[in-house]
Amino acid sequence: MSCPRIEVDLSKIRRNTQTLVKRLGPCGVGVTGVTKAVCGHPAIAQAMLDGGAVGLADARISNVQRLRAAGMTGPITLIRSPMLSQADQVVQSCEESYNTEILVISALAAAAIRNGSVHGIVLMVEMGDLRDGISPENLADVAKQVVQLSGVALKGIGANFACLNGLGPTALQMATFCDLANEIESKCGPILKVVSGGNSANLPWALGERATGRVNDLRLGEAILLGVEPVSGDRIGGMHADAFTLVAEVIETGAKPMPSPSARIDPTTERLRIVKTGAASARMILAMGYQDTDIPGLSMPVGSTLIGATSDHLVIGTPRTPPKVGSEVRFQMNYTALMHAMAAPDIEVEFMCNPHTQPTRHSQGKIDTLALV
Ligand SMILES: *Cc1c(COP(=O)(O)O)cnc(C)c1O
């Protein structure tokens, strides 16, 4: 197996999805699996669908095209406002997209007419995150314009929290968002199919005491992939936090003095020379660096400390005898590290267990019913 590599346990991604689907289902909330952190990797997307996700969503059209090229025919929503320059590609590969600009929506309408299709529009509402979104006062106005355009159909509204300001939604914000759904329906006519309340940061709200009201969808990436709630960073009970493991190879071992402050020439390397002198007695260098992942987002092996990293080297202090040159060291990743590693050209993605073959191992005695593809 090549190094560095990401080992992916698809059964954990499937089970994480299943757990969330089961918890949210009774509240009337479906799960849309968000694949942007894994660059629209088709096998990971499939594991989300196998776990009960009702559809997929991604922020980039290139990732959606990768899913389509792999034969995914189910609904895929673009959850970042489309670029005006990509209107044709958006209507060709996505059933629906999240939108905030009427200029873009008009371009999508024209593109859909050229394509002989009708493109679904979900209007993103600004509910306090201060990233993208139409302000609630202007929402009905934009919705009316969408309803009048041919080539597009108003499918719903969406909110987003904790992306720019790092704050999860309050019950009051969610209640206001639900009221907006009712208001748009009464002013514009069509029943909103999608009332999408937000992302993984909505889970404490959705799984809490209060009713989830009109919200019938959450777009979940981080919670499914890493089993954590992004605002607190807490693990979600019953979820797997180790579906992904990053593996790198040791290329040098031995002791060296700690880098002195005068050696800090490059600000990017300085940033990481954070270890107090004397913290580690031995060290190892791994063939992996900033080119591959967001180094501060890695959890170090127990007892080891991060000394520093450059574009291609990762220097780790270890209190024990370091592993031999040629051996492998394993890391868990946070969301940013995962996202960078999945996009790195030199990192292989390897699957530890295939969701389609795994059940066959547990199905001894039922061989007759197995459909071997
Ligand atoms: C990334 C993203 C999501 C998923 O966020 P997670 O925190 O990974 O669940 C949902 N909606 C939008 C608009 C996003 O950009």
The ligand as a Tripos MOL2 file, in Angstrom:
@<TRIPOS>MOLECULE
LIG
   15    15     1     0     0
SMALL
NO_CHARGES

@<TRIPOS>ATOM
      1 C1        -20.4310   22.6220    3.8650 C.3       1 LIG1
      2 C2        -21.8660   22.9210    3.8840 C.ar      1 LIG1
      3 C3        -22.7360   22.0630    4.5530 C.ar      1 LIG1
      4 C4        -22.2750   20.8710    5.3570 C.3       1 LIG1
      5 O1        -21.6380   21.3140    6.5250 O.3       1 LIG1
      6 P1        -21.1210   20.2760    7.6500 P.3       1 LIG1
      7 O2        -20.7310   21.1500    8.7900 O.co2     1 LIG1
      8 O3        -19.9810   19.5540    7.0600 O.co2     1 LIG1
      9 O4        -22.2620   19.4020    7.9780 O.co2     1 LIG1
     10 C5        -24.0850   22.3570    4.5020 C.ar      1 LIG1
     11 N1        -24.5390   23.4310    3.8160 N.ar      1 LIG1
     12 C6        -23.7230   24.2740    3.1660 C.ar      1 LIG1
     13 C7        -24.3010   25.4310    2.4440 C.3       1 LIG1
     14 C8        -22.3570   24.0610    3.1790 C.ar      1 LIG1
     15 O5        -21.5590   24.9040    2.5270 O.3       1 LIG1
@<TRIPOS>BOND
     1     1     2 1
     2     2     3 ar
     3     2    14 ar
     4     3     4 1
     5     3    10 ar
     6     4     5 1
     7     5     6 1
     8     6     7 2
     9     6     8 1
    10     6     9 1
    11    10    11 ar
    12    11    12 ar
    13    12    13 1
    14    12    14 ar
    15    14    15 1
@<TRIPOS>SUBSTRUCTURE
     1 LIG1         1 GROUP 0 **** ****
